[in-house]
């Protein structure tokens, strides 16, 4: 007897009808811890409700979210009221939540908050300890799983932006027991052997448990003690781990980390091209200015007739020499006139002139006799005339008395 197979859709529809017909599943009251929470742009909320042993997907449509008195987020313990149904297209059963209330904070989230506060007080998050990301790194070190999408995304983006940058993968587990220790060891190895210029640590999105290795203290301290700058690219844009706070730079996604660490070769070429054009324009403008200055200088008289200035100075020298010569001649003539005048005055006082008028000079013993009282009778005297001398003897003396003979 042939059995007619059914389609996948028919099977999902059957399961859906079974679940819809179960009164217990149409009104369940479940408590658990939220993880992998996403607020869709439509206003719907998607998350996973879990406990220590199991988990179930949940959705709360926008029509129910206005009644919430808190904002759900990862790590929150909640109690939800809703119905269990099947999404036919994917064959996934989930809780369609109609109400939700808080039921304390999850243990993992509480541990996360305590470590975050502790490291923040120690200063591990301070901006002053952040190292700059190199502008032109030669080697990008990547710490992630060798089989995940993270390394493929980083390689694709890196090769597209700059194929000259070498990407060195050091495979590490990114979740599960022992992952944190291996990540910390890989960071120390990268530093000790200087395997890269900058390190990217990352993984894809996931629940708080999936991302937990990046919330452990050993990883945080390894990042803080690294001499190489580290870019954290853990989870999706809305996921924040302690590694993000300690790292020198946080990227929202692994692809964004590659964008931030690998310079775009086309941008560099364009910048160089822009600088070349700018220098060419500046050089051309400089040459034009120098040409204008040269032409302006060549139109000046000093360049058109360089001897003119010298000739003008020579004429000035000649004029000064002539003026000096005239001044000297005038000075000499004036001096001559003064000399003749003084000579005339001196000549007028000369005793020779007195002799020429009929006077003579009497001398005795070589001394001029100016008074009769200096003589006595029989003295021999010399008489000096204009044309010669004569000797005489005093015969008689006659003195003149004031007012008469």
C-alpha positions in Angstrom: 0.0 0.0 0.0 1.5 3.3 -1.1 1.7 6.1 1.5 1.3 9.6 0.1 4.0 11.9 1.5 3.0 15.3 2.8 4.8 18.6 2.3 6.9 20.4 4.9 4.2 23.1 5.0 1.5 20.6 5.7 3.5 19.1 8.5 4.1 22.6 10.1 0.4 23.4 9.7 -0.5 20.1 11.5 1.9 20.8 14.4 0.5 24.4 14.6 -3.0 23.1 14.8 -2.0 20.7 17.5 -0.4 23.4 19.5 -3.2 25.9 19.0 -5.7 23.2 20.2 -3.8 22.7 23.5 -5.4 24.8 26.2 -2.3 24.7 28.4 -0.1 26.0 25.6 -2.5 28.8 24.8 -1.8 30.5 28.2 1.6 29.8 29.7 3.2 31.7 32.6 7.0 31.2 32.2 10.0 32.7 34.0 13.6 32.8 32.8 16.5 35.0 31.9 16.5 37.2 28.8 19.4 36.8 26.3 20.0 37.8 22.7 17.5 40.6 23.0 16.7 42.6 19.9 14.3 45.6 19.5 13.3 45.6 15.8 12.8 48.9 14.0 9.1 47.9 13.6 8.8 48.0 17.4 8.6 44.2 17.8 10.8 42.5 20.5 12.7 39.3 19.8 14.6 37.5 22.5 15.4 34.1 24.1 14.1 33.0 27.5 16.5 30.6 29.2 17.3 28.9 32.5 20.2 26.7 33.5 19.2 23.8 31.3 17.1 25.0 28.3 15.9 27.9 26.3 13.0 29.0 24.1 12.6 31.8 21.5 10.1 34.5 22.3 8.5 37.4 20.4 6.4 40.3 21.7 4.6 42.3 19.1 4.5 46.1 19.1 0.8 46.1 20.1 1.8 44.7 23.6 5.1 46.5 24.3 3.5 49.9 25.3 2.2 48.1 28.5 5.7 47.4 29.7 7.0 49.5 32.7 10.7 48.6 32.0 13.0 48.1 29.0 14.0 44.4 28.6 17.7 43.7 28.1 20.1 40.8 28.3 20.5 39.3 31.7 17.2 40.4 33.1 15.1 37.8 34.8 11.5 38.1 33.8 8.1 36.3 33.9 6.2 36.3 30.7 2.5 35.5 29.9 1.7 34.2 26.4 0.9 31.3 24.1 3.2 28.8 22.5 2.8 28.7 18.7 4.6 27.6 15.5 5.9 30.0 12.9 5.0 27.9 9.9 7.6 29.2 7.4 10.6 28.3 9.6 9.1 25.5 11.6 10.1 27.1 14.8 7.9 27.1 17.9 8.1 30.1 20.2 6.3 32.0 22.9 4.1 34.8 21.7 4.3 37.1 24.7 1.3 39.2 25.7 2.7 40.5 29.0 6.0 40.6 30.9 7.3 41.7 34.3 10.7 41.8 35.9 11.9 38.9 38.2 15.3 40.2 39.3 18.7 40.2 37.4 20.3 37.1 35.9 23.4 35.7 37.7 25.6 36.2 34.6 24.5 39.7 34.1 25.1 40.4 37.8 28.6 39.0 37.6 29.2 41.1 34.5 28.1 44.3 36.3 30.3 43.5 39.3 33.5 43.0 37.2 32.7 46.1 35.1 32.4 48.2 38.2 35.6 46.8 39.7 37.7 47.3 36.6 36.3 50.8 36.1 37.4 51.8 39.6 40.9 50.5 38.8 41.1 52.8 35.8 41.2 50.1 33.1 38.6 52.0 31.0 40.3 55.4 31.3 40.8 57.2 28.0 44.3 58.3 29.0 45.5 54.7 28.7 44.1 54.2 25.2 46.8 53.7 22.6 46.4 55.3 19.1 45.7 53.0 16.2 48.5 53.1 13.6 47.5 55.0 10.4 49.4 52.7 8.0 49.8 49.3 9.7 51.7 46.6 7.7 50.3 43.6 9.6 46.8 43.2 11.2 46.7 40.5 13.8 43.3 38.8 14.2 42.3 36.7 17.2 39.1 34.7 16.4 37.9 31.4 15.2 39.5 30.1 12.0 36.1 28.7 10.8 33.8 31.6 11.6 32.5 34.4 9.4 34.5 37.0 11.3 37.9 36.2 9.7 36.3 36.0 6.2 34.6 39.4 6.7 37.9 40.9 7.9 39.9 39.4 5.0 37.3 40.5 2.5 37.1 44.1 3.8 40.9 44.3 4.3 41.8 43.0 0.8 39.2 45.4 -0.7 40.6 48.4 1.1 44.3 47.7 0.8 45.7 44.4 -0.6 49.2 45.4 0.6 48.2 45.0 4.3 49.0 41.5 5.6 46.3 39.9 7.8 47.7 37.3 10.3 45.2 35.0 12.0 46.0 33.4 15.3 43.0 31.0 15.8 41.4 31.0 19.3 38.1 29.6 20.6 35.6 32.4 21.0 33.2 30.7 23.4 33.0 27.8 25.8 35.2 26.7 28.7 38.8 27.7 28.5 38.3 30.2 25.7 39.1 33.3 27.9 42.5 31.8 28.9 43.4 31.0 25.3 42.4 34.5 24.1 44.6 36.0 26.8 47.5 33.8 25.9 47.2 34.7 22.2 47.3 38.4 23.1 50.5 37.9 25.1 52.0 35.9 22.2 51.2 38.6 19.7 52.9 41.1 21.9 56.0 39.0 22.8 56.7 37.9 19.2 55.6 41.3 17.7 53.4 39.5 15.2 51.4 42.5 14.2 51.1 46.3 14.4 47.5 46.2 15.7 45.3 43.4 17.0 41.6 42.8 16.3 39.8 40.4 18.7 36.3 39.5 17.7 33.4 37.1 17.1 29.9 37.3 15.8 26.8 38.0 17.8 25.3 35.7 20.4 23.8 35.5 23.8 25.4 36.7 27.0 26.7 33.2 27.5 28.2 33.0 24.0 30.0 36.3 24.5 31.1 35.5 28.1 34.8 34.8 27.4 35.1 38.5 26.4 33.6 39.4 29.8 36.2 37.6 31.9 38.9 39.4 33.9 41.8 37.5 32.4 41.0 38.8 29.0 40.4 42.4 30.2 43.8 42.5 31.9 45.6 41.0 28.9 44.1 43.7 26.7 45.0 46.4 29.2 48.6 45.1 29.5 49.1 44.8 25.7 51.7 47.1 24.2 50.1 46.6 20.8 46.9 48.6 20.2 43.8 46.4 20.3 40.4 46.8 18.5 37.5 45.0 20.0 34.8 43.7 17.6 32.7 41.4 19.7 29.1 40.7 18.8 26.7 43.1 17.1 26.5 46.8 17.4 24.1 46.6 20.4 26.3 44.1 22.2 28.8 45.5 24.8 31.4 43.4 26.5 34.1 44.3 29.1 36.7 43.8 26.3 35.0 46.7 24.5 35.5 49.0 27.4 39.2 48.0 28.0 40.2 48.0 24.3 41.9 51.0 22.7 39.0 51.1 20.1 35.6 49.5 20.0 34.2 48.5 16.6 30.5 47.7 16.3 31.2 44.7 14.0 34.2 42.8 12.7 33.8 44.3 9.3 33.8 47.8 10.9 37.0 46.8 12.7 38.7 46.0 9.4 37.4 49.4 8.1 38.9 51.2 11.0 42.3 49.4 11.0 43.0 49.0 7.3 43.5 52.3 5.4 41.7 52.6 2.1 44.4 52.5 -0.6 42.1 54.5 -2.9 41.6 57.2 -0.3 45.4 57.3 0.1 45.9 57.6 -3.7 43.3 60.3 -3.9 44.9 62.2 -1.0 48.3 61.9 -2.7 46.8 63.0 -6.0 45.1 65.9 -4.3 48.4 67.0 -2.7 50.2 66.6 -6.1 47.7 68.9 -7.8 47.8 71.3 -4.9 51.6 71.5 -5.1 51.5 71.9 -8.9 49.0 74.8 -8.6 51.1 76.3 -5.8 54.3 75.9 -7.8 52.6 77.4 -10.9 51.3 80.3 -8.9 54.7 80.8 -7.3 56.4 80.9 -10.8 53.8 83.4 -12.1 54.5 85.7 -9.1 58.2 85.4 -9.6 57.8 86.1 -13.3 55.8 89.2 -12.5 58.4 90.4 -10.0 61.2 89.7 -12.6 59.4 91.7 -15.3 58.7 94.5 -12.9 62.4 94.6 -11.8 63.6 94.6 -15.4 61.5 97.7 -16.2 63.2 99.7 -13.5 65.8 102.3 -14.6 68.5 100.5 -12.6 68.3 97.5 -14.9 67.5 99.3 -18.2 70.5 101.8 -17.8 72.7 100.5 -14.9 75.4 103.2 -15.5 72.9 106.1 -15.1 73.1 105.9 -11.3 76.9 105.8 -11.4 76.9 108.8 -13.8 74.6 110.7 -11.5 76.9 110.0 -8.6 79.9 111.0 -10.7 78.3 114.3 -11.6 77.5 114.9 -7.9 81.1 114.2 -7.0 82.3 116.7 -9.7 79.9 119.3 -8.3 81.2 118.7 -4.8 84.8 118.8 -5.9 84.2 122.1 -7.8 82.4 123.5 -4.8 85.2 122.4 -2.5 87.8 123.9 -4.9 85.9 127.2 -5.0 85.6 127.2 -1.2 89.4 126.7 -0.9 90.2 129.5 -3.4 87.8 131.8 -1.6 89.4 130.9 1.7 92.9 131.5 0.3 91.9 134.9 -1.2 90.3 135.9 2.1 93.4 134.9 3.9 95.6 136.8 1.5 93.5 139.9 2.0 93.8 139.6 5.7 97.5 139.0 5.4 98.0 142.2 3.3 95.9 144.2 5.7 97.9 143.0 8.7 101.2 143.5 6.8 100.2 147.1 6.0 99.3 147.7 9.6 102.7 146.2 10.7 104.6 148.2 8.1 103.0 151.4 9.3 104.5 150.6 12.7 107.9 149.7 11.4 110.8 151.9 12.7 112.2 151.9 9.1 109.2 153.9 8.1 110.0 156.4 10.9 113.6 156.6 9.6 112.3 157.3 6.1 110.5 160.4 7.4 113.9 162.0 8.6 114.2 160.4 12.0 117.1 158.2 13.2 117.8 155.8 16.0 120.4 156.4 18.6 122.1 153.4 20.2 124.6 153.1 23.0 126.4 149.9 23.7 124.0 148.2 21.4 120.9 149.5 23.2 118.4 152.0 21.8 118.5 155.3 23.7 115.0 156.5 24.0 115.7 159.2 26.7 118.3 161.9 27.1 118.7 161.1 30.8 120.3 157.8 29.7 123.2 159.8 28.2 126.0 162.0 29.5 128.4 164.3 27.8 131.3 162.8 25.9 129.3 159.5 25.4 130.0 157.8 22.1 126.7 156.8 20.4 125.7 155.3 17.1 123.1 156.9 14.9 121.1 154.8 12.6 119.7 156.4 9.4 117.5 155.1 6.6 120.6 154.7 4.4 123.3 153.9 6.9 125.0 154.5 10.3 127.2 157.2 11.9 129.2 157.6 15.1 128.8 160.7 17.2 129.9 162.2 20.6 127.5 163.8 23.0 128.6 167.4 23.5 125.7 168.8 25.4 122.5 167.4 27.0 119.2 169.2 27.3 116.2 167.7 29.2 112.6 168.7 28.5 110.5 169.4 31.4 106.7 168.6 31.2 104.9 171.8 30.2 108.1 173.6 29.0 111.9 173.2 28.2 
